[in-house]
Amino acid sequence: QLQLVESGGGLVQPGGSLRLSCAASGITLDNYAIGWFRQAPGKEREGVSCISRSGASTQYVDSVKGRFTISRDNAKNTVYLQMNSLKPEDTAVYYCAAGLMCVVLMNRAYYWGQGTQVTVSS
């Protein structure tokens, strides 16, 4: 069954906010680096953000710096992506993934979620 489940997506106007959640079942997220990825229609999958196993290190693609924040709550076995000041170009299906290190997550993730749709439109 599913090990990672994303939630929190939806339709929002430009400038609005959403908080995405990545909840784990059957695995313990504090054993893994966790990344958020997105894929828009006709586009390649893009890495958005990543957080290290300890939570001490975070990474963001330039286009979301200052607007998105990744965090983890190990007690709840959940990782979040707070998305503020959303733009139409943020529209995509967002996925979370678990792996050994952020630098290798794109190509060597151990687990992927099913994705959640984010649509930014007026």
C-alpha positions as CSV (number, residue, x, y, z in Angstrom):
1,Q,0.0,0.0,0.0
2,L,1.0,3.7,-0.2
3,Q,3.9,4.8,1.9
4,L,3.6,8.6,1.1
5,V,0.3,10.5,0.6
6,E,0.2,14.2,-0.5
7,S,-2.7,16.4,0.4
8,G,-3.6,20.1,0.5
9,G,-3.8,21.0,-3.2
10,G,-6.6,22.9,-4.8
11,L,-7.6,26.0,-6.8
12,V,-6.3,29.3,-5.5
13,Q,-6.0,32.9,-7.0
14,P,-2.7,34.5,-7.7
15,G,-1.2,35.8,-4.5
16,G,-2.9,33.2,-2.4
17,S,-1.5,30.5,-0.2
18,L,-1.7,26.7,0.2
19,R,0.0,24.3,2.6
20,L,0.8,20.8,1.2
21,S,1.3,17.8,3.4
22,C,3.3,14.6,2.8
23,A,2.2,12.0,5.3
24,A,4.0,8.7,5.7
25,S,2.6,5.2,6.5
26,G,4.8,2.1,7.1
27,I,8.0,4.1,7.0
28,T,9.5,6.6,9.4
29,L,10.2,9.9,7.6
30,D,13.1,11.0,9.9
31,N,15.1,8.2,8.3
32,Y,15.0,10.0,4.9
33,A,15.6,13.2,3.1
34,I,12.3,14.5,1.7
35,G,11.8,16.4,-1.5
36,W,9.0,18.2,-3.2
37,F,8.7,18.0,-7.0
38,R,6.2,19.3,-9.5
39,Q,5.2,18.6,-13.1
40,A,3.2,20.8,-15.3
41,P,1.5,19.6,-18.5
42,G,4.1,19.2,-21.2
43,K,7.0,20.0,-18.9
44,E,9.7,17.9,-17.3
45,R,9.5,17.1,-13.6
46,E,11.2,19.9,-11.6
47,G,12.7,19.7,-8.1
48,V,11.1,22.4,-5.9
49,S,12.5,21.9,-2.4
50,C,14.2,19.4,-0.2
51,I,14.9,19.0,3.5
52,S,17.7,16.9,5.0
53,R,17.1,14.0,7.4
54,S,17.9,16.1,10.4
55,G,16.0,19.1,9.1
56,A,19.1,21.3,9.4
57,S,19.5,21.9,5.7
58,T,16.9,23.0,3.2
59,Q,17.0,23.7,-0.5
60,Y,14.8,25.6,-3.0
61,V,14.7,26.2,-6.7
62,D,15.3,29.8,-7.4
63,S,11.8,30.5,-8.7
64,V,10.2,29.7,-5.3
65,K,12.8,31.2,-2.9
66,G,11.2,33.6,-0.5
67,R,7.7,32.2,-1.2
68,F,7.8,28.5,-0.2
69,T,9.0,27.0,3.0
70,I,9.6,23.3,3.6
71,S,9.5,21.8,7.1
72,R,9.1,18.5,8.9
73,D,7.3,17.3,12.0
74,N,8.8,14.0,12.9
75,A,6.3,13.4,15.7
76,K,3.5,13.4,13.1
77,N,5.6,11.6,10.5
78,T,4.8,14.4,8.1
79,V,6.6,16.9,5.8
80,Y,5.0,20.2,4.8
81,L,5.4,22.7,1.9
82,Q,4.0,26.1,2.8
83,M,3.3,28.0,-0.5
84,N,2.7,31.7,-0.4
85,S,2.4,34.4,-3.0
86,L,1.4,31.8,-5.5
87,K,1.8,32.5,-9.3
88,P,0.0,31.0,-12.3
89,E,3.4,29.4,-13.2
90,D,3.3,27.4,-10.0
91,T,0.4,25.4,-11.4
92,A,1.4,21.7,-11.5
93,V,0.9,18.3,-9.9
94,Y,3.1,18.3,-6.7
95,Y,4.8,15.1,-5.5
96,C,6.8,14.3,-2.4
97,A,9.6,11.7,-2.4
98,A,11.8,10.1,0.2
99,G,15.5,9.1,-0.3
100,L,19.0,8.9,1.1
101,M,20.1,12.5,0.3
102,C,18.6,15.6,-1.3
103,V,21.3,15.6,-4.0
104,V,20.2,12.1,-5.3
105,L,16.4,12.3,-4.8
106,M,15.5,13.2,-8.3
107,N,17.0,10.0,-9.8
108,R,17.1,7.6,-6.9
109,A,14.1,8.2,-4.6
110,Y,12.9,5.2,-2.6
111,Y,9.3,6.3,-2.4
112,W,7.0,8.6,-4.2
113,G,3.5,9.9,-3.4
114,Q,0.6,9.9,-5.7
115,G,0.6,13.7,-6.2
116,T,-1.8,16.6,-5.5
117,Q,-3.0,19.2,-8.0
118,V,-2.2,22.8,-7.4
119,T,-3.9,25.3,-9.8
120,V,-3.3,29.0,-9.6
121,S,-5.7,31.0,-11.7
122,S,-8.0,34.1,-11.6
